[in-house]
Amino acid sequence: MQNKPATTSVQIHNLIEKRWSPRAFDPDKRVSHDDLLALLEAARWAPSSSNDQPWRFVVCDKATDESGWQNALAVVVEKNRLWAKNAPVLILAVAMENFNHNGQPNRWAMYDTGAASVSLCLQATALELIVHQMGGFDAEKAREVFHLPGDCKPMAMIAVGYQADVDVLDDTFKEAELAARSRIALNERFYAGQWGKGIK
């Protein structure tokens, strides 16, 4: 198993330090229903504008609904399918574009759906599960196969499962799986009081 804790400039919580996005999923180890519900519960308690909770998650568990899971895998782009085929759970994250309480456009819906997705990822890390979020999927095909309403935006496909040895991966992905994690320096992305003035 590949353990790649973040090399941080200051100490952070170990859940955040441990969280990363492997592609090597164990195809033979299912996610328990209780653990899956815990991931969704963590997402449910994410913050959102006006407590509107604009996220929707279409959960496709291969163990309990293989046809739904096959639909999810079919909307993933071909390159990602090479490794996502081993994930026992695929989840489509969707942002509702209008507020529930007044039907007006919710410009924070995508931001809030991202927050819910991060909460899901951190809960997964706490449960020793792995998660890999994908932008590489066909949103229009997802609308069709999952019968999505018109006033929503498919945001990401999320693979969930248990980590396997890197050898389950096609050679295309092995190098990335084994490479050290990195981030751009803190002061190049986080500013003190004005744009471009790196925080110290």
C-alpha positions in Angstrom: 0.0 0.0 0.0 1.2 3.5 -0.8 1.1 5.9 2.1 1.9 9.5 1.0 1.4 12.0 3.8 1.6 15.6 2.8 4.9 17.5 3.4 3.5 20.6 5.1 5.1 23.9 6.0 3.3 23.9 9.4 1.6 21.1 11.3 -1.9 20.2 10.2 -4.5 17.6 11.3 -3.4 14.1 10.4 -6.7 13.4 8.5 -5.9 16.3 6.1 -2.2 15.3 5.9 -3.1 11.6 5.1 -5.8 12.4 2.5 -4.7 11.9 -1.1 -6.2 10.6 -4.3 -5.0 7.1 -5.2 -6.1 5.3 -8.3 -5.2 1.8 -7.1 -8.5 0.4 -5.9 -9.1 -3.2 -4.6 -11.8 -4.6 -6.8 -12.6 -7.4 -4.4 -13.2 -5.4 -1.2 -16.6 -3.8 -0.9 -17.5 -0.7 1.1 -19.9 -1.6 3.9 -23.3 0.1 3.9 -22.7 1.6 7.3 -19.4 3.2 6.1 -21.0 4.5 3.0 -23.8 6.1 5.0 -21.1 7.7 7.3 -19.5 9.3 4.2 -22.8 10.7 3.1 -23.6 11.9 6.6 -20.3 13.8 6.7 -21.2 15.4 3.4 -24.7 16.2 4.8 -23.2 18.3 7.6 -21.1 20.5 5.3 -21.6 24.2 5.5 -23.8 25.9 2.8 -25.2 29.3 2.0 -28.5 29.9 3.8 -28.2 26.2 4.9 -29.7 25.4 1.5 -27.6 22.2 1.0 -27.6 22.4 -2.8 -25.6 19.2 -3.2 -27.1 15.9 -4.5 -25.1 12.7 -4.7 -26.1 9.7 -6.9 -24.6 6.7 -5.1 -23.8 3.7 -7.3 -22.7 0.7 -5.2 -21.6 -2.3 -7.4 -22.4 -4.8 -4.6 -26.1 -3.7 -4.3 -26.9 -2.1 -7.7 -24.6 -3.3 -10.5 -26.6 -1.7 -13.3 -26.4 1.7 -11.6 -22.7 1.2 -11.1 -22.3 0.3 -14.7 -24.1 3.4 -15.7 -21.8 5.5 -13.6 -18.7 3.8 -15.1 -20.0 4.4 -18.6 -20.0 8.1 -18.1 -16.4 8.2 -16.9 -13.9 9.1 -19.7 -12.1 6.1 -21.2 -8.7 6.9 -19.6 -10.2 7.1 -16.1 -12.2 4.0 -16.7 -8.9 2.0 -16.8 -8.6 2.4 -13.0 -12.1 3.4 -11.9 -13.4 0.0 -13.0 -11.9 -1.4 -9.8 -13.7 1.1 -7.4 -16.6 -0.7 -5.7 -18.6 2.6 -5.3 -19.0 5.5 -7.8 -20.8 8.6 -6.8 -21.9 11.5 -9.0 -21.8 14.8 -7.2 -24.4 17.3 -8.5 -25.0 21.0 -7.6 -28.6 22.3 -7.8 -28.4 25.7 -9.5 -31.4 27.4 -7.8 -32.1 28.0 -4.1 -34.7 25.6 -2.6 -36.5 28.3 -0.6 -37.1 30.8 -3.4 -36.1 29.3 -6.7 -33.6 32.1 -7.4 -30.1 31.3 -8.8 -27.7 30.1 -6.2 -24.2 31.3 -7.2 -22.7 29.4 -4.2 -24.1 26.0 -5.2 -20.9 24.7 -6.8 -18.8 26.0 -3.9 -21.0 24.3 -1.3 -21.1 21.0 -3.3 -17.3 21.1 -3.2 -17.4 21.6 0.5 -19.7 18.6 0.9 -17.4 16.5 -1.3 -14.3 17.4 0.9 -16.2 16.4 4.0 -17.0 13.0 2.4 -13.3 12.6 1.5 -12.1 13.4 5.1 -14.6 10.9 6.6 -13.4 8.3 4.1 -9.8 8.9 5.3 -10.9 8.5 8.9 -12.4 5.1 7.9 -9.2 4.0 6.0 -11.0 4.3 2.7 -9.6 6.0 -0.4 -11.4 8.5 -2.6 -10.5 9.8 -6.0 -12.6 12.7 -7.5 -12.8 13.0 -11.3 -13.6 15.8 -13.6 -13.1 13.4 -16.5 -16.7 12.3 -17.1 -19.4 13.1 -19.6 -21.8 15.4 -17.9 -24.4 15.3 -20.6 -24.4 11.5 -20.6 -24.7 11.5 -16.8 -27.8 13.7 -17.2 -29.3 11.2 -19.5 -28.5 7.9 -17.7 -29.4 9.2 -14.2 -32.5 11.3 -15.4 -31.1 14.5 -13.8 -33.4 17.5 -13.7 -32.6 20.5 -15.9 -31.7 22.9 -13.0 -28.5 21.2 -11.9 -24.9 20.9 -12.7 -23.0 17.5 -12.6 -19.8 18.4 -10.9 -17.6 15.3 -10.4 -17.6 11.5 -10.3 -16.2 10.2 -7.1 -14.6 6.8 -6.8 -14.6 5.2 -3.3 -13.1 2.0 -2.0 -10.0 0.4 -0.4 -6.5 0.8 -1.6 -4.8 -2.0 -3.5 -1.2 -2.6 -4.5 0.0 -0.3 -7.3 0.3 -3.4 -9.6 -3.5 -3.4 -10.2 -2.9 -0.3 -12.3 -2.1 0.0 -16.0 1.5 1.2 -16.5 0.1 4.6 -17.6 -0.8 5.4 -13.9 1.9 3.7 -11.9 4.4 6.5 -12.1 1.8 9.1 -10.8 0.7 6.7 -8.1 4.3 6.3 -6.7 5.4 9.9 -7.2 5.8 12.2 -4.2 3.0 14.6 -3.6 3.6 18.3 -4.0 2.0 21.7 -3.7 2.9 25.2 -4.8 4.4 27.3 -1.9 1.9 28.8 0.5 2.7 32.4 -0.2 2.1 31.9 -4.0 -1.6 31.1 -3.5 -2.5 32.8 -0.2 -2.3 36.5 0.1 -2.0 38.9 3.0 -4.5 41.8 2.8 -4.2 42.4 -1.0 -3.8 40.4 -4.2 -0.4 39.0 -4.9 1.2 39.9 -1.5 2.2 36.4 -0.3 1.3 35.6 3.3 4.2 34.8 5.6 
